[in-house]
Amino acid sequence: MQLTTEMEPLVRFSGVQKTYDGEHLVVKDLNLNIQKGEFVTLLGPSGSGKTTCLMMLAGFETPTSGDIFLGQERLNTLPPHKRNIGMVFQNYALFPHMSVEENLLYPLKTRKISKAIAKEKVDKILSKIKLKEFAHRRPSQLSGGQQQRVALARALVFEPQLVLMDEPLGALDKQLREHMQLEIKHLHEQLGLTVVFVTHDQSEALTMSDRVAVFNDGVIQQIDTPHNLYEYPANSFVAQFIGENNTLPGKIQSKEQNTCQVSFGDGFTTRALAGKNLNSGDKTQLSIRPERVRLNSGHLNLENQFNATLHEFIYLGDHLRLRCELAGNDQFYVKVPVNELCPNLKAGDRIQLGWSDQDVRALDYL
């Protein structure tokens, strides 16, 4: 028997395509492996194909071509109720006429699990989500966050191989949403769950995931850890979609291994990390995160230094966003901690900006 260093994936999409009208592909040649115990988020704008992928995995949609596997089992024609998959929806989908306990017992009854074992499983999961004292309440008597925890518990109570979550926190306010992100992540770690999570919220994806698959136009643009997506975007779309980002159009003057010299604006040049498949003479889009740009004295030891005009201060509590004009771009932003900003600065001032070679990337031109 041949030994392999990689574990067999729990979920496998192999050459999957999906069209609804026979002409336009919503999902294009998807190949994706998800390991047991991973938390993988499908992230992208509306219409990018992420939700369609989740619905095909759940069994509510059928691939036009290609195969989907859960372990060794091909799922293409298997009905949803036979897939041993838990599902959490944005609208909770709880039965309003049933108590919390009855909602949790329901998936166990449909699987013909004995009453004694079912009651034990429900009590255990209610303790996990800290809602044991609410067992006999109806969903309408719970807060939004409590209802979401019940919906999550119902997806977990029968111990599925896989849990799918479709924008499950979209209806919650910001503070509760952030609390639930951590709560779901902790449950994932404690119970060893395998989770496929769909969202269009990039900060949510970065907070919760082991890996994130960034979708656009039916294609995964990059699948990677949150850190690598943010620090090493594969292309301009990923750089723009993940986090805040400044862009400057330019042209590659020279290239050496993974770095290049780029001209931009009127006579400006910078060193940058070079993206894939770029060569001397190519158009490029420079990508610089606002927090990596240094202002005035902070730029002194940096390789790249420029003059800019300060147009606007945007106060955000712990930091300020400064809107500047650099090389013809009047939407160039710098993030500065409140206590580090010179109090004498005002709109209209000429300022100096700088950044390190390692913090600017030359990517494909959009």
Residue pairs with C-beta under 8 A, 6 or more apart in sequence:
7 35
7 36
8 71
9 33
9 34
9 35
9 36
10 34
10 35
10 36
10 38
10 70
10 71
10 161
10 162
10 194
11 32
11 33
11 34
11 57
11 68
11 69
11 70
11 162
11 194
11 196
12 32
12 33
12 34
12 67
12 68
12 69
13 30
13 31
13 32
13 33
13 53
13 57
13 66
13 67
13 68
14 31
14 66
14 67
14 68
14 69
15 29
15 30
15 31
15 65
15 66
15 67
16 27
16 29
16 30
16 31
16 53
16 56
16 63
16 65
16 66
16 67
16 68
17 25
17 27
17 28
17 29
17 30
17 63
17 64
17 65
17 66
18 25
18 26
18 27
18 49
18 52
18 56
18 61
18 63
18 64
18 218
19 25
19 26
19 64
20 26
25 64
25 218
26 47
26 49
26 52
26 218
27 49
27 52
27 53
27 56
27 218
28 49
28 217
28 218
28 219
29 66
29 219
30 49
30 53
30 66
30 220
32 53
32 213
32 220
32 223
34 40
34 194
34 196
35 194
36 194
37 192
37 193
37 194
38 194
38 195
38 210
38 211
39 185
39 188
39 193
39 194
39 195
39 197
39 208
39 209
39 210
39 211
40 195
40 196
40 197
40 209
40 210
40 211
40 212
40 213
41 196
41 197
41 198
41 199
41 204
41 205
41 208
41 209
41 211
41 212
41 213
42 50
42 51
42 53
42 54
42 196
42 197
42 198
42 199
42 213
42 215
43 50
43 198
43 199
43 200
43 202
43 205
43 212
43 213
43 214
43 215
43 241
44 50
44 200
44 214
44 215
44 216
44 241
45 200
45 216
45 241
46 200
48 215
48 216
48 217
48 218
49 215
49 217
49 218
49 219
50 198
50 200
50 213
50 215
51 166
51 198
52 61
53 215
54 164
54 166
54 196
54 198
55 61
56 62
56 63
56 68
57 68
57 75
57 85
57 162
57 164
57 196
58 80
58 83
58 85
58 87
58 164
59 75
59 78
59 79
59 80
59 83
59 85
60 80
62 76
62 77
63 76
67 74
67 76
68 74
68 75
68 76
69 75
70 83
70 84
70 85
70 161
70 162
71 161
75 83
81 110
83 162
84 160
84 161
84 162
85 160
85 161
85 162
85 163
85 164
86 154
86 155
86 156
86 158
86 160
86 162
86 163
86 164
87 155
87 163
87 164
87 165
87 166
88 148
88 151
88 152
88 155
88 163
88 164
88 165
88 166
88 168
89 151
89 166
89 168
90 166
90 167
90 168
90 169
90 170
90 171
91 171
92 139
92 147
92 148
92 150
92 151
93 151
94 103
94 139
94 147
94 150
94 151
94 154
95 102
95 103
95 106
95 139
96 138
96 139
96 140
97 138
98 106
98 138
98 139
99 135
99 136
99 137
99 138
100 126
100 131
100 134
100 135
100 136
100 137
100 138
100 139
100 142
100 150
101 122
101 126
101 135
101 136
103 139
103 150
103 154
104 122
104 125
104 126
104 150
104 153
104 154
104 157
105 118
105 119
105 122
106 154
107 154
107 157
107 158
108 117
108 118
108 121
108 122
108 157
108 158
109 118
111 158
113 121
113 158
121 157
121 158
121 159
122 135
122 157
123 132
125 153
125 156
125 157
126 132
126 134
126 135
126 153
128 153
128 187
128 190
128 191
129 149
129 150
129 152
129 153
129 187
130 149
131 146
131 149
131 150
131 153
134 141
134 142
134 146
139 147
139 150
142 150
144 171
144 172
144 173
144 176
145 172
145 176
145 179
145 180
148 168
148 169
148 171
148 172
148 180
149 180
149 183
151 168
152 168
152 184
152 187
155 163
155 165
156 163
156 187
156 191
156 193
161 194
162 194
162 195
162 196
163 193
163 194
163 195
163 196
164 195
164 196
164 197
164 198
165 184
165 195
165 196
165 197
165 198
166 198
167 198
167 199
167 200
168 180
168 184
168 197
169 177
169 180
169 181
169 199
169 204
170 199
172 180
177 204
178 207
181 204
181 207
181 208
182 207
184 195
184 208
185 207
185 208
187 193
188 195
188 208
197 205
197 208
197 209
199 205
202 241
202 242
202 243
205 212
205 226
206 212
206 226
206 229
206 230
206 242
206 243
207 226
209 226
210 225
211 223
211 224
211 225
212 223
212 224
212 225
212 226
212 229
213 220
213 222
213 223
214 220
214 221
214 222
214 223
214 229
214 237
214 238
214 241
214 242
215 221
216 237
216 241
221 234
221 235
221 237
221 238
222 229
222 233
222 234
222 235
222 238
224 232
224 234
229 238
229 242
230 242
230 243
232 361
233 239
233 242
233 287
233 361
233 363
234 275
234 276
235 275
235 363
235 364
236 247
236 285
236 287
236 363
236 364
236 365
236 366
237 366
239 245
239 247
239 287
239 361
239 363
240 247
240 287
243 289
244 289
244 290
244 333
244 335
245 287
245 288
245 289
245 290
246 286
246 287
246 288
246 289
246 290
246 293
246 329
246 332
246 333
247 285
247 286
247 287
247 329
248 264
248 265
248 285
248 286
248 288
248 326
248 327
248 329
248 332
249 264
249 283
249 284
249 285
249 286
249 365
250 262
250 263
250 264
250 265
250 270
250 283
250 284
250 285
250 286
250 362
251 262
251 263
251 264
251 281
251 282
251 283
251 284
252 260
252 261
252 262
252 274
252 278
252 279
252 280
252 281
252 282
252 283
252 284
252 362
253 260
253 261
253 262
253 263
253 269
253 280
254 260
254 261
254 280
255 261
255 274
255 278
255 279
255 280
258 273
258 274
259 271
259 272
259 273
259 274
259 357
260 271
260 272
260 273
260 274
260 278
260 280
260 284
260 362
261 269
261 270
261 271
261 272
262 269
262 270
262 271
262 272
262 284
262 286
262 362
263 269
264 270
264 286
264 327
265 326
265 327
265 328
265 329
266 327
266 328
268 306
268 327
270 286
270 304
270 355
270 357
270 360
271 303
271 304
271 357
271 360
272 286
272 357
272 360
272 361
272 362
273 357
273 358
273 360
273 361
273 362
274 361
274 362
275 284
275 361
275 362
275 363
275 364
277 364
278 284
278 362
278 363
278 364
282 365
283 365
284 362
284 363
284 364
284 365
285 362
285 363
285 364
285 365
285 366
286 360
286 361
286 362
286 363
287 360
287 361
287 362
287 363
288 355
288 359
288 360
288 361
289 359
290 321
290 333
290 334
290 335
291 335
292 355
292 356
292 359
292 360
293 333
293 334
293 335
293 353
293 354
293 355
294 302
294 353
294 354
294 355
295 322
295 334
295 336
295 341
295 351
295 352
295 353
296 342
296 351
296 352
298 340
298 354
299 305
299 352
299 353
299 354
299 355
300 354
302 354
302 355
302 356
303 354
303 356
303 357
304 354
304 355
304 356
304 357
304 360
305 352
305 353
305 354
306 326
306 327
306 352
306 353
306 354
307 350
307 351
307 352
307 353
308 324
308 325
308 326
308 332
308 350
308 351
308 352
308 353
309 324
309 325
309 348
309 349
309 350
309 351
310 322
310 323
310 324
310 345
310 346
310 347
310 348
310 349
310 350
310 351
311 323
311 324
311 325
311 330
311 347
311 348
312 322
312 323
312 347
313 320
313 321
313 322
313 347
314 320
314 321
314 322
314 323
315 338
317 338
318 337
318 338
319 335
319 336
319 337
319 338
320 335
320 336
320 337
320 338
320 341
321 333
321 334
321 335
322 333
322 334
322 335
322 336
323 330
323 331
323 332
323 333
324 330
324 332
324 333
324 334
324 351
324 353
325 332
326 332
326 353
334 353
345 351
